Amino acid sequence: MSIRIIHAADLHLDPPFEGLPPEKAAQRRAELRRLPAQLAGAARRRQADILLLAGDIFDGTRVYPETGEAFADALADLGIPVFIAPGNHDFYSLRSPWARLKLPENVHMFTSPRLECAALDTLGVRVWGAGYDAASCPGLLRDFRPEKVGGVLDILVLHAEVGRPGSPYCPVTVEELERSGFDYAALGHVHTCSGLRRAGECCYAWPGCPAGRGFDECGPKGVLFVELSAEECSASFLPLGQREYRTLTVDAGADIAAALPAEAAEHIYRITLTGECEQAPDPEAIRAGLSPLVYDLTLIDETRPAEDLWAHLEDDTLRGVFLRRMRSRLNAARGDERDTVLAAARLGLAALEGREGPL
């Protein structure tokens, strides 16, 4: 018998989005508010048996009422068992959003930093988990191993950091996972997808965050679809189609707009300008020209002033002779040939001076 799992973590609902203008920050929070419904949709399409949420569902203690309602409604409509293990951002306490939120009956939350078990007899599964009750949590797998039951799969859901023994976020070692006896460990906390990993007989993974919130979370984000049986385990990454944070490096002399893909208007860009310039770029003019083409833009100027190529034209040296000949060729050149001659002059001058030539 095998079971199908949607494994998600680190939704970070209701973040401040400090890098965006207030109106766009509000829009992005509204977009993230739809993440639970997207998770439910992914679970339906894949006919998942359970949904695992490995912590940091909320970004902090301040949660808008509509966010909590959208979250609870999406899980109630889904109907399948849902297991939540709160993390360091959304730890469980009497003053946390979890204490105020009325969760549907199909949702089980692990509310204490002690590993507990919830059995799903009809599926032949035991789900183990724990929840933070503060902004940090000690390691919980150091001396833990569930007593195995024949024909039953043991699954762990936990907001934990693998491979950092001194981490304040429930540190776990590969050796502990290997000794644990779990068939699958659904982890959270790290915001990049790990892909499926193995520690002996234990398979484990973290899906990363399902939506980026800054340029340290670039590219497609999503969740994991896991198929698990006593014999094998597989995991595939499911992008959720949220706005992406993207970075782009462009030579200041190039057509920056042409370097943007057709779908750029849906995404948030940080564009770095490089290369030599006769005149420093005008960031405001560039931003005004590009703003209609992207959702939001951060511009970084890493250009450098163009060197005076002909400064030593009259020197009585090999360098001077070279420059005079190249200047003569430039004066005779036409059209695109002038760019070729200028590039050759710069490369040749760099070679004569023992420098690395321009790219």
SULCORLIN-V446018 format. One record per backbone hydrogen bond with DSSP energy under -0.5 kcal/mol. CO is the residue of the C=O (numbers start at 0). NH is the residue of the N-H. If there is no record, write none. Layout:
CO,NH
CO,NH
//
This chain:
0,229
2,227
3,48
3,49
4,6
4,225
5,7
5,51
6,223
7,53
12,58
16,19
20,24
21,25
22,26
23,27
24,28
25,29
26,30
27,31
28,32
30,33
31,34
33,37
34,38
35,39
36,40
37,41
38,42
39,43
40,44
41,45
42,47
43,46
48,80
49,5
50,82
51,7
51,53
52,54
52,84
54,9
55,11
56,12
60,62
63,66
63,67
64,68
65,69
66,70
67,71
68,72
69,73
70,74
71,75
72,76
73,77
74,78
80,50
81,107
82,52
83,85
83,109
85,131
92,95
95,98
95,99
96,99
96,100
100,102
103,106
105,81
107,83
108,110
109,85
111,113
111,130
115,128
117,126
118,120
119,122
119,123
119,124
123,152
124,119
125,127
125,154
126,117
127,156
128,115
131,91
136,169
140,143
148,151
152,125
152,154
153,182
153,183
154,127
155,185
156,129
157,159
157,187
159,161
160,171
163,166
166,170
167,136
167,169
168,160
169,160
171,162
172,176
173,177
174,178
175,179
176,180
179,145
182,202
183,155
183,185
184,186
184,204
185,157
186,206
187,159
190,208
196,203
198,201
200,202
201,198
202,184
203,196
204,186
205,193
205,194
207,8
208,221
213,216
216,244
220,239
222,237
223,6
223,225
224,235
225,4
225,227
226,233
227,2
231,228
233,226
235,224
236,238
237,222
242,211
243,245
243,267
244,218
245,269
247,271
249,273
250,253
253,255
254,258
255,258
255,259
256,259
260,263
261,264
262,265
263,266
263,294
266,294
266,295
267,245
268,297
269,247
269,271
270,272
270,299
271,249
272,301
273,251
274,303
276,305
280,282
281,285
282,286
283,287
284,288
285,289
286,290
289,292
289,293
290,293
295,268
297,270
299,272
299,301
303,276
306,308
307,310
309,312
311,314
314,316
316,320
317,321
318,322
319,323
320,324
321,325
322,326
323,327
324,328
325,329
326,330
327,331
328,332
329,332
333,336
334,337
335,338
335,339
336,340
337,341
338,342
339,343
340,344
341,345
342,346
343,347
344,348
345,349
346,350
347,351
348,352
349,354
350,353
//
